[in-house]
Amino acid sequence: MAGTDDAIDEDALYVLTAVLLTPAQFPSVLGDDFPAACAVLGLEPYADGYGLVLGQDSEGARWTVVVDDVSLVAVAIASWDCGMEYDLSPGERTVVVALPGWPLAVAVAAPGVPAPHDPAPEEGDRPPLAPPDTDSWGPAQRRLGADEVALQWAEWRQQIGDDEAFGRQHTSDVSDTSDTSKTSDAPASEPKETHEGVRRALKEAHAYVESAPPAGRVRSSFAPGGARTLRADGPGWSMVARTDDIAFVLLDEEPREVLPVGRGLQLPGLLESLDKIAVRPA
């Protein structure tokens, strides 16, 4: 494998980015949990996980190379996040499989090679991986929306006043997450529990506490002030919450809507219980 500033090598993969595929950190666009995400890529859900290296070959074709050297990929990602250069070059023995296409949208391309395109299919090849269509709404888009809410928690939380946070439902459009001022002019006065989809999501989240869900179905990560950010997913719903605050629910049946769940009396206990069973980054 090669960095994007190397001379053209016919056998090289020019690395553009990488992501982790572990129980605690995986591209949620692929599935509601770690085993589901692995199944999309035809991988066994090994507990140690994988690294996904996205790049182009010398002809510009898109490839996703799955490697089992998770630590190497994690170091590369951490270095890039800090603005440091890092030559991600996994050894050939660490390569599990090379899959055509990219499962995620990548905004950059390797210089000096043709524009990104799917490789020419050969007999028996699987269809190329591709990111979901952002113009439609479904499970993948719902999970991507939850990713954005988690990433921009402060902006979303600022839209919710104390009245909404502690009792009333309020919805926001996530069709354009760059404009977090888009909220409904008149929040519904009905308690959030009257929404059938929200009730279902909370009930299923409670069930996770009683019976452990598949790995990665509930994840916990750092949040300011000693709190934790929780992410829980289930059939048709995603929830993002802070253990010291409220929760947001997204539903398949409510395209591009974010449904806050007030703190109330029951949510704190649910979030505390979910945090205890959640998987955490190493």
C-alpha positions as CSV (number, residue, x, y, z in Angstrom):
1,M,0.0,0.0,0.0
2,A,1.1,3.5,-0.6
3,G,0.4,7.1,0.6
4,T,-1.2,9.5,-1.8
5,D,2.0,11.4,-2.5
6,D,4.0,8.3,-3.9
7,A,4.9,7.8,-7.5
8,I,2.4,5.7,-9.4
9,D,2.8,2.0,-8.7
10,E,0.6,-0.5,-10.6
11,D,0.4,-2.8,-7.7
12,A,-0.2,-0.1,-5.0
13,L,-3.3,0.9,-3.2
14,Y,-3.3,4.7,-2.6
15,V,-4.8,5.0,0.9
16,L,-7.3,7.8,1.3
17,T,-8.8,7.1,4.7
18,A,-9.5,4.3,7.2
19,V,-12.1,3.4,9.8
20,L,-12.4,0.8,12.6
21,L,-14.8,-2.1,12.5
22,T,-14.9,-3.3,16.2
23,P,-17.8,-3.9,18.6
24,A,-17.3,-0.4,20.1
25,Q,-16.5,1.5,16.9
26,F,-17.9,0.6,13.5
27,P,-19.5,2.5,10.6
28,S,-23.1,2.5,11.8
29,V,-24.3,2.9,8.2
30,L,-23.5,-0.8,7.8
31,G,-25.9,-2.1,10.5
32,D,-27.5,-1.7,14.0
33,D,-24.7,-3.7,15.6
34,F,-21.3,-5.2,15.1
35,P,-22.3,-8.6,13.8
36,A,-24.7,-7.0,11.3
37,A,-22.0,-4.6,10.0
38,C,-19.6,-7.5,9.6
39,A,-22.3,-9.5,7.7
40,V,-22.7,-6.7,5.1
41,L,-19.0,-7.1,4.3
42,G,-19.1,-10.9,4.5
43,L,-16.9,-11.0,7.6
44,E,-17.0,-13.2,10.7
45,P,-17.7,-11.0,13.8
46,Y,-14.5,-11.7,15.6
47,A,-14.3,-9.8,18.9
48,D,-11.0,-8.1,18.0
49,G,-12.5,-6.6,15.0
50,Y,-11.0,-5.2,11.8
51,G,-9.6,-2.1,10.2
52,L,-11.1,-0.9,6.9
53,V,-8.7,0.8,4.6
54,L,-10.3,2.8,1.8
55,G,-8.2,3.7,-1.3
56,Q,-7.7,3.6,-5.0
57,D,-5.6,1.4,-7.2
58,S,-3.3,2.7,-10.0
59,E,-6.3,2.8,-12.4
60,G,-8.4,4.9,-9.9
61,A,-10.7,2.0,-8.9
62,R,-12.2,2.1,-5.4
63,W,-11.3,-0.6,-3.0
64,T,-12.0,-1.4,0.6
65,V,-9.2,-3.5,2.1
66,V,-10.1,-5.3,5.3
67,V,-7.1,-5.9,7.6
68,D,-6.9,-7.6,11.0
69,D,-4.2,-5.3,12.4
70,V,-6.6,-3.1,14.3
71,S,-4.0,-1.4,16.4
72,L,-2.1,-0.1,13.3
73,V,-5.3,1.3,11.8
74,A,-6.2,2.9,15.2
75,V,-2.8,4.6,15.4
76,A,-3.2,5.9,11.9
77,I,-6.7,7.3,12.6
78,A,-5.5,9.0,15.8
79,S,-2.5,10.5,14.0
80,W,-4.7,11.9,11.2
81,D,-7.2,13.3,13.7
82,C,-4.3,15.2,15.4
83,G,-3.3,16.6,12.0
84,M,-0.2,14.5,11.8
85,E,1.1,12.5,8.8
86,Y,1.0,8.8,9.0
87,D,1.9,6.3,6.3
88,L,-0.7,3.5,6.7
89,S,0.8,0.5,5.1
90,P,-0.5,-2.8,6.5
91,G,1.5,-5.9,5.7
92,E,0.2,-8.3,3.2
93,R,-0.3,-11.0,5.9
94,T,-2.7,-8.7,7.7
95,V,-5.1,-8.4,4.7
96,V,-8.3,-10.4,5.2
97,V,-10.0,-9.5,1.9
98,A,-10.2,-6.7,-0.6
99,L,-13.7,-5.6,-1.5
100,P,-14.6,-3.5,-4.5
101,G,-16.1,-0.1,-3.8
102,W,-16.4,2.0,-0.7
103,P,-19.2,1.7,1.9
104,L,-18.7,5.3,2.9
105,A,-18.7,8.6,1.0
106,V,-15.1,9.8,0.6
107,A,-14.6,13.4,-0.4
108,V,-10.9,13.1,-1.5
109,A,-9.1,11.3,-4.3
110,A,-5.6,10.1,-5.0
111,P,-3.6,12.5,-7.2
112,G,-2.2,11.4,-10.4
113,V,-4.7,8.5,-11.0
114,P,-8.1,8.5,-12.8
115,A,-11.1,9.7,-10.9
116,P,-12.6,7.3,-8.4
117,H,-14.8,4.6,-10.0
118,D,-15.8,1.0,-9.3
119,P,-13.5,-1.6,-10.7
120,A,-14.6,-3.6,-13.7
121,P,-16.6,-6.6,-12.4
122,E,-15.3,-10.1,-12.9
123,E,-17.4,-13.3,-12.9
124,G,-18.4,-14.2,-9.4
125,D,-17.6,-10.8,-7.9
126,R,-19.9,-9.3,-5.4
127,P,-21.5,-5.9,-6.2
128,P,-19.3,-3.0,-5.3
129,L,-19.8,-1.4,-1.9
130,A,-21.5,2.0,-2.1
131,P,-22.7,4.6,0.4
132,P,-26.4,5.0,0.9
133,D,-28.5,7.4,-1.1
134,T,-28.9,10.6,1.0
135,D,-32.0,11.6,-0.9
136,S,-34.0,8.7,0.5
137,W,-34.7,7.6,4.1
138,G,-34.3,4.2,5.6
139,P,-32.3,2.4,8.3
140,A,-28.9,3.5,6.9
141,Q,-29.9,7.1,6.7
142,R,-31.5,6.9,10.1
143,R,-28.3,5.7,11.6
144,L,-26.3,8.4,9.7
145,G,-28.7,11.0,11.2
146,A,-28.0,9.7,14.7
147,D,-24.3,9.9,13.9
148,E,-24.7,13.6,13.1
149,V,-26.7,14.2,16.3
150,A,-24.0,12.6,18.4
151,L,-21.3,14.6,16.6
152,Q,-23.1,17.9,17.0
153,W,-24.7,17.3,20.3
154,A,-24.2,20.8,21.6
155,E,-25.9,22.4,18.6
156,W,-28.9,20.0,18.8
157,R,-29.2,20.3,22.6
158,Q,-29.3,24.1,22.4
159,Q,-32.5,23.9,20.4
160,I,-34.3,22.2,23.3
161,G,-35.5,24.4,26.2
162,D,-36.2,23.2,29.7
163,D,-39.9,22.8,28.9
164,E,-39.1,20.4,26.1
165,A,-36.2,18.7,28.0
166,F,-38.4,17.9,31.0
167,G,-41.7,17.1,29.5
168,R,-42.8,18.0,25.9
169,Q,-41.9,16.6,22.5
170,H,-40.0,18.7,20.0
171,T,-38.9,17.7,16.5
172,S,-36.1,18.9,14.3
173,D,-35.4,18.2,10.6
174,V,-32.1,16.4,10.0
175,S,-32.3,16.7,6.2
176,D,-29.6,19.4,6.5
177,T,-27.6,18.9,9.6
178,S,-25.4,21.9,8.8
179,D,-28.3,24.2,9.6
180,T,-29.2,23.3,13.2
181,S,-31.6,26.2,13.4
182,K,-34.3,24.2,11.6
183,T,-36.9,23.3,14.3
184,S,-40.6,23.2,14.4
185,D,-42.2,26.5,15.2
186,A,-44.6,25.0,17.8
187,P,-43.3,22.0,19.8
188,A,-46.1,19.5,20.4
189,S,-47.7,19.9,23.8
190,E,-48.2,16.2,24.2
191,P,-45.7,14.2,26.3
192,K,-43.1,12.4,24.2
193,E,-44.3,9.1,25.4
194,T,-47.5,9.4,23.4
195,H,-45.4,8.8,20.2
196,E,-45.8,5.1,19.5
197,G,-42.4,4.8,17.8
198,V,-40.6,6.5,20.7
199,R,-42.4,4.3,23.2
200,R,-41.4,1.2,21.2
201,A,-37.7,2.4,21.1
202,L,-37.6,3.0,24.9
203,K,-39.3,-0.4,25.6
204,E,-36.7,-2.2,23.4
205,A,-33.9,-0.3,25.0
206,H,-35.2,-1.4,28.4
207,A,-35.2,-5.0,27.1
208,Y,-31.5,-4.7,26.4
209,V,-30.8,-4.3,30.1
210,E,-32.7,-7.6,30.8
211,S,-31.3,-9.6,27.9
212,A,-27.9,-8.6,26.4
213,P,-28.3,-7.5,22.7
214,P,-25.8,-8.3,20.0
215,A,-22.3,-6.7,20.4
216,G,-22.3,-3.0,19.5
217,R,-26.1,-2.5,19.8
218,V,-25.3,-0.3,22.8
219,R,-22.1,1.8,22.8
220,S,-20.7,4.3,25.3
221,S,-18.1,6.9,24.6
222,F,-16.6,10.0,26.3
223,A,-18.6,13.1,27.0
224,P,-17.6,16.3,28.8
225,G,-18.1,16.7,32.5
226,G,-17.6,13.1,33.4
227,A,-20.7,12.0,31.5
228,R,-21.0,9.4,28.8
229,T,-22.5,9.6,25.3
230,L,-24.7,6.6,24.7
231,R,-25.7,5.2,21.3
232,A,-28.3,2.5,21.1
233,D,-29.9,1.1,17.9
234,G,-32.7,-1.4,17.2
235,P,-35.0,-2.4,14.4
236,G,-36.3,0.9,13.1
237,W,-34.8,3.2,15.7
238,S,-31.7,4.9,16.9
239,M,-31.1,6.7,20.2
240,V,-28.4,9.2,21.1
241,A,-28.2,10.3,24.8
242,R,-26.0,11.8,27.4
243,T,-26.0,10.1,30.8
244,D,-26.4,13.4,32.5
245,D,-29.0,14.9,30.1
246,I,-31.7,14.0,27.6
247,A,-32.0,11.6,24.7
248,F,-32.8,12.0,21.0
249,V,-34.6,9.3,19.0
250,L,-34.7,8.8,15.3
251,L,-37.2,6.5,13.6
252,D,-37.5,4.8,10.2
253,E,-41.2,5.9,10.1
254,E,-40.4,9.6,10.8
255,P,-38.1,10.6,7.9
256,R,-35.4,13.2,9.0
257,E,-37.1,13.9,12.3
258,V,-35.3,14.1,15.6
259,L,-37.5,13.3,18.6
260,P,-36.2,14.5,22.0
261,V,-37.0,12.4,25.1
262,G,-37.2,14.5,28.2
263,R,-35.2,13.7,31.3
264,G,-38.2,12.8,33.4
265,L,-38.1,10.2,36.1
266,Q,-37.3,7.0,34.1
267,L,-34.8,8.1,31.6
268,P,-31.8,8.6,34.1
269,G,-32.2,5.0,35.3
270,L,-32.4,3.6,31.8
271,L,-29.3,5.5,30.7
272,E,-27.4,4.4,33.7
273,S,-28.3,0.8,33.1
274,L,-27.5,1.0,29.4
275,D,-24.1,2.5,30.2
276,K,-23.3,-0.5,32.3
277,I,-23.9,-3.0,29.5
278,A,-22.5,-0.8,26.7
279,V,-19.2,-1.6,24.9
280,R,-16.6,1.0,25.1
281,P,-13.5,1.9,23.0
282,A,-10.4,0.3,24.3
